[in-house]
Amino acid sequence: MNLTKKARYCSALTGLLLVIATHLFAQTTLPPATQVYTFAEQMPKYNGGGNDSIVAYLRRNTHYPAEAVQAGASGKVFVTFVVNAQGQVEQARVVRSVHPALDQEALRVVTAMSTWQPGQQQGKPVAVAMTVPISFAIQQPALDPTAYVDAKYPGGPEALLAYLQSIPYPEAAQAAALDARVFIQFKISKEGKVLEAKPIGPLMRKPQQTPPPREVIDAAKLVLEKTATQWIQAMPAWTPATLKGEPVESDVFVLPLIFNPAPSTAPKEKVYPYADQMPTFNTPADKYDIQTRIQRSLKYPAQALRNRQEGTVYLYFVVNEAGALEQAQVVRSAGSELNQAVLDAALAQPAALTPAQLKGKPVKVFSVIPFTFRIK
């Protein structure tokens, strides 16, 4: 099931605040050679661009720490620093704290600034103290009556997972004893019924020490795919997707069904098709969801271009309780070069800012996403 956005997080800067004293300058206890002004005849300029440039820099480079997002921390961190006579930032410190993670990020982005054009007093460069407020705000998206809302299984993610795990092993395939996984693609009609259910191959199975003959495997594959398709078609009615509040046909779902000829009594790992809150990958600097991020980082393999190779790769992966991508696997191939390009792009992605949440607890969720290669 494709990942959806449940929340958007942004970090915004209200602007640059200069600390201005009532006198022309305020002398500190430092000796004259290192005197720091709070106001100078010519104030420092960031890269010669003035206040707009520093605001743009901070907006572009400040990130919302995952720890703070998970804690629900937000607010305005004030950082004071000195632009010395050489234009370098030094002595940065937080003078108004919000949360340790936000304080640390605010200090990081301030100390990472490149050289300024230093302030001047009586025609000479001088050190000037400055203060900047950095605002961190968790923005919950406003309810949009025109938004698309995906279809939901009756009883929620736990009920859907239980249904998928309860599929029986067909007697007609037991001779092959395949430990297999079948992926079924389908849609939900505006009445909540399953539409266009079909397997997307190949059949994923664990290797056997003594595999049966090829014809036995092929026959078992057909039985397992038919059983999986029928199991999906027999699902109870879903709550249909809506657009502008009206029922509509859903986007495509892809769900895996596992056939184990010798089911274990050990508890099964719970990897949910979806959750109350899906993983959040978007940041103020990168507002793309995980599918778009992977797509944008894909490179068309040179060998595939030379061979005029095109096609769609279906990628399965899990986002674990810490937000990391794992268990990436191609479940529908378009050729080894294209498959590897998708895997490389997916595994290079950073962890989610927040993992999936079900009933207030982090959980694992899986996703099956198509990536299409076309030579224009």
C-alpha positions in Angstrom: 0.0 0.0 0.0 1.4 3.4 -0.9 2.5 5.7 1.8 0.3 8.7 2.4 1.0 12.0 4.1 -0.6 12.5 7.5 1.2 15.6 8.7 3.5 18.3 7.4 6.3 19.8 9.4 7.8 23.2 8.7 10.5 25.3 10.3 10.1 29.0 9.6 12.1 32.1 10.5 10.4 35.2 11.6 13.3 37.4 10.6 16.6 38.7 11.9 16.6 40.5 15.2 19.4 42.9 15.9 20.1 43.8 19.5 20.3 47.6 19.6 21.4 49.5 22.7 20.4 53.0 23.7 24.0 54.2 23.2 26.0 54.1 20.0 27.8 51.0 21.3 28.0 49.1 24.5 31.5 48.3 25.6 32.0 44.9 27.3 34.5 43.9 29.9 36.8 42.6 27.1 39.9 44.7 26.3 39.6 47.3 23.4 41.2 44.9 20.9 38.4 42.5 21.3 35.6 45.0 22.0 32.2 43.8 20.9 29.5 46.2 19.8 25.8 45.8 19.9 25.4 48.5 17.3 27.8 49.9 14.8 27.7 52.6 12.2 27.6 49.8 9.5 26.1 46.6 10.7 27.4 43.2 9.5 25.9 41.9 6.2 25.6 38.2 5.4 27.5 37.6 2.2 26.9 41.2 1.3 23.2 40.6 0.9 21.7 42.1 4.0 19.0 40.6 6.2 17.1 38.9 3.4 20.1 36.7 2.7 20.4 35.5 6.2 16.7 34.7 6.5 16.9 32.8 3.2 20.0 30.9 4.4 18.3 29.9 7.7 15.0 28.8 6.0 17.0 26.7 3.5 19.3 25.0 6.0 17.3 24.6 9.2 15.7 21.2 9.7 13.2 20.0 12.2 14.9 17.3 14.4 13.0 14.0 14.5 13.4 13.9 18.3 11.6 17.2 18.6 8.9 16.2 16.2 8.2 13.0 18.1 8.1 15.0 21.4 5.8 17.6 19.9 8.2 20.3 20.7 7.8 23.7 19.0 8.6 27.3 19.7 11.2 30.1 19.0 14.8 29.6 19.9 16.9 32.7 20.3 20.6 32.4 19.4 23.1 35.2 20.1 26.4 35.3 18.3 29.3 37.6 17.4 30.4 38.5 13.9 34.0 39.3 14.5 36.2 41.8 12.6 37.1 39.1 10.1 33.4 38.4 9.4 33.5 35.0 11.1 30.7 33.7 13.4 31.8 32.9 17.0 30.6 32.7 20.5 27.2 31.4 19.5 24.9 30.4 22.4 21.2 29.9 23.1 19.7 32.7 25.1 16.2 31.4 25.0 15.7 27.7 25.0 12.7 25.6 23.8 13.9 21.9 23.6 17.4 20.4 23.6 17.1 19.1 20.1 15.7 22.4 18.8 18.4 24.3 20.6 21.1 22.1 19.2 19.8 22.5 15.6 19.5 26.3 16.0 23.2 26.4 17.2 24.3 24.1 14.4 22.7 26.2 11.6 24.0 29.5 13.0 27.6 28.2 13.5 27.6 26.7 10.0 27.1 30.1 8.4 29.8 31.2 6.0 31.8 34.5 6.4 29.9 37.7 6.8 30.9 41.2 5.7 31.9 42.6 9.1 30.4 45.6 10.7 32.3 48.9 10.7 32.8 51.6 13.2 34.6 54.8 12.2 35.7 53.1 9.0 37.3 50.1 10.7 36.0 46.5 10.9 34.7 45.7 14.4 33.1 42.7 16.2 29.3 43.0 16.5 26.9 41.0 18.7 23.7 39.8 17.0 20.7 37.8 17.9 18.4 35.7 15.7 15.1 34.0 16.5 14.5 30.7 14.8 10.9 29.5 15.0 10.0 25.8 14.8 6.3 25.0 14.3 4.6 21.7 13.8 1.9 22.4 11.3 -1.1 20.1 11.1 -2.7 20.2 7.7 -6.1 21.9 7.6 -8.9 19.6 6.7 -9.5 20.1 3.0 -13.0 19.1 1.9 -11.7 18.6 -1.7 -8.9 16.2 -0.6 -8.8 12.6 -1.6 -9.2 10.1 1.3 -8.1 6.5 0.6 -10.3 3.5 1.1 -10.2 1.8 4.5 -10.6 -1.8 5.5 -13.4 -2.5 8.1 -11.8 -2.8 11.5 -8.7 -1.0 10.5 -5.0 -2.1 9.9 -5.0 -4.8 12.5 -8.1 -6.5 11.1 -6.7 -6.3 7.6 -3.4 -7.9 8.7 -5.3 -10.7 10.5 -7.3 -11.4 7.4 -4.2 -11.6 5.2 -2.4 -13.9 7.6 -5.4 -16.2 7.9 -5.3 -17.4 4.3 -5.3 -21.3 4.2 -2.7 -23.3 2.3 -4.5 -25.0 -0.6 -4.4 -28.8 -0.7 -3.7 -28.8 -4.4 -0.4 -27.1 -3.8 0.8 -29.1 -0.8 2.8 -31.5 -2.9 5.3 -28.7 -3.8 5.4 -27.4 -0.2 6.4 -24.0 -1.3 7.0 -21.3 1.3 5.7 -18.5 -0.9 4.5 -15.0 -1.0 2.0 -13.8 -3.6 1.4 -10.1 -4.3 -2.1 -9.1 -5.4 -2.9 -5.8 -7.0 -6.5 -4.4 -6.9 -8.7 -1.4 -6.5 -11.7 -0.7 -4.3 -14.9 0.5 -6.1 -16.9 3.4 -5.0 -19.3 0.9 -3.4 -16.4 -0.6 -1.4 -16.0 -3.8 -3.5 -12.7 -5.3 -4.8 -12.0 -4.6 -8.4 -9.5 -5.9 -10.9 -7.7 -8.2 -8.5 -4.7 -9.9 -10.1 -1.2 -11.2 -9.1 1.9 -9.3 -10.0 4.7 -11.8 -10.4 6.9 -13.5 -10.1 5.9 -15.7 -7.1 8.3 -14.9 -4.2 9.4 -18.0 -2.4 12.1 -19.2 -0.1 14.6 -21.6 -1.7 14.3 -25.3 -0.8 17.1 -27.7 -0.2 15.5 -30.4 -2.4 13.1 -28.5 -4.7 10.4 -30.5 -6.4 10.4 -30.9 -10.2 9.8 -27.8 -12.3 6.4 -28.9 -13.4 5.3 -29.4 -9.8 6.4 -25.9 -8.9 4.7 -24.4 -11.9 1.4 -26.1 -11.1 1.6 -25.1 -7.4 2.3 -21.5 -8.5 -0.9 -21.3 -10.5 -2.9 -22.7 -7.5 -1.3 -20.3 -5.0 -1.9 -17.3 -7.3 -5.5 -18.3 -7.8 -6.1 -18.9 -4.1 -4.5 -15.5 -3.2 -6.6 -13.7 -5.8 -9.8 -15.3 -4.6 -8.9 -14.5 -1.0 -8.6 -10.8 -1.9 -11.8 -10.8 -3.9 -13.6 -12.4 -0.9 -12.7 -9.5 1.5 -15.6 -7.8 3.2 -16.7 -4.4 1.8 -14.3 -1.5 2.5 -15.2 2.0 3.3 -14.7 3.5 -0.2 -12.3 6.3 -1.0 -13.7 9.8 -1.3 -13.0 12.9 -3.3 -14.7 16.1 -2.3 -16.7 14.0 0.2 -18.1 11.7 -2.5 -17.3 8.0 -2.9 -14.9 7.3 -5.8 -12.8 4.4 -7.1 -9.6 4.0 -5.1 -6.0 4.1 -6.2 -4.3 0.8 -6.7 -3.4 -1.3 -3.6 -0.9 -4.1 -3.6 -1.0 -6.6 -0.7 1.1 -9.7 0.0 -0.3 -13.1 1.0 2.1 -15.6 2.6 1.7 -19.4 2.1 3.6 -21.5 4.7 3.2 -25.2 4.3 4.4 -25.7 7.9 3.1 -22.8 9.9 5.0 -22.0 13.1 3.4 -21.6 16.5 5.8 -18.6 17.1 4.1 -15.2 17.0 4.2 -13.7 13.5 6.0 -10.4 12.9 3.4 -7.6 12.6 4.1 -5.5 9.5 0.9 -3.5 8.8 -0.5 -2.5 5.4 -1.2 1.0 6.8 -1.5 2.7 10.2 -3.4 5.5 12.0 -0.4 7.8 11.1 1.9 6.8 8.3 5.7 7.6 8.4 6.6 11.2 7.8 9.5 11.8 5.4 8.9 15.4 4.4 10.9 18.3 5.9 10.8 22.1 5.3 13.7 21.7 2.9 12.3 18.6 1.1 8.5 18.4 1.0 8.4 15.2 -1.1 6.9 12.0 0.0 9.0 8.8 0.0 7.8 7.7 -3.5 8.7 11.1 -5.0 12.0 11.2 -3.2 13.1 7.8 -4.5 11.8 8.7 -8.0 13.8 11.9 -8.1 17.0 10.2 -7.0 16.7 7.4 -9.6 19.3 7.3 -12.4 18.6 5.5 -15.6 21.4 2.9 -15.8 23.7 3.4 -18.8 23.5 -0.2 -19.9 19.7 -0.1 -19.8 19.7 3.0 -22.0 22.1 1.3 -24.4 19.8 -1.7 -24.5 16.7 0.5 -24.9 15.4 -1.2 -21.8 12.1 0.1 -20.4 9.5 -1.1 -17.9 8.0 -0.8 -14.4 9.7 -2.1 -11.2 7.5 -2.8 -8.2 9.4 -2.3 -5.0 8.4 -3.7 -1.6 10.0 -2.3 1.5 9.3 -1.9 5.2 9.6 1.2 7.4 10.4 0.0 10.8 9.6 1.4 14.3 12.6 3.7 14.1 11.6 5.1 10.7 14.4 3.2 8.8 13.8 1.5 5.4 14.5 -2.2 5.5 13.6 -5.5 3.7 13.7 -3.8 0.3 12.9 -6.3 -2.4 11.8 -6.1 -6.1 8.5 -8.0 -6.4 8.1 -7.3 -10.1 11.1 -7.0 -12.3 11.9 -4.9 -15.3 15.5 -6.2 -15.7 18.5 -6.5 -13.5 19.9 -3.0 -14.2 16.6 -1.2 -13.6 15.9 -3.3 -10.5 19.2 -2.4 -9.0 18.7 1.3 -9.8 15.5 1.3 -7.8 17.0 -0.7 -4.9 20.0 1.6 -4.7 17.8 4.7 -4.7 15.6 3.3 -2.0 18.3 2.2 0.3 20.1 5.6 0.0 17.1 7.4 1.6 17.4 8.7 5.1 15.1 7.4 7.9 11.6 8.9 8.3 11.3 11.9 10.6 8.6 10.0 12.4 7.7 6.3 12.1 4.2 4.9 11.6 1.9 5.1 14.6 -0.9 2.7 15.5 -2.9 3.5 18.6 -0.2 5.8 19.7 2.7 3.3 19.4 5.3 3.1 16.6 4.8 0.1 14.3 6.2 -1.4 11.1 4.4 -0.7 7.9 5.1 -2.0 4.4 4.7 -0.3 1.0 4.7 -1.6 -2.6 5.5 1.2 -5.0 5.9 1.1 -8.8 8.7 3.0 -10.6 8.4 3.3 -14.3 11.4 3.8 -16.7 10.6 5.2 -20.2 13.1 6.4 -22.8 11.9 9.7 -24.3 
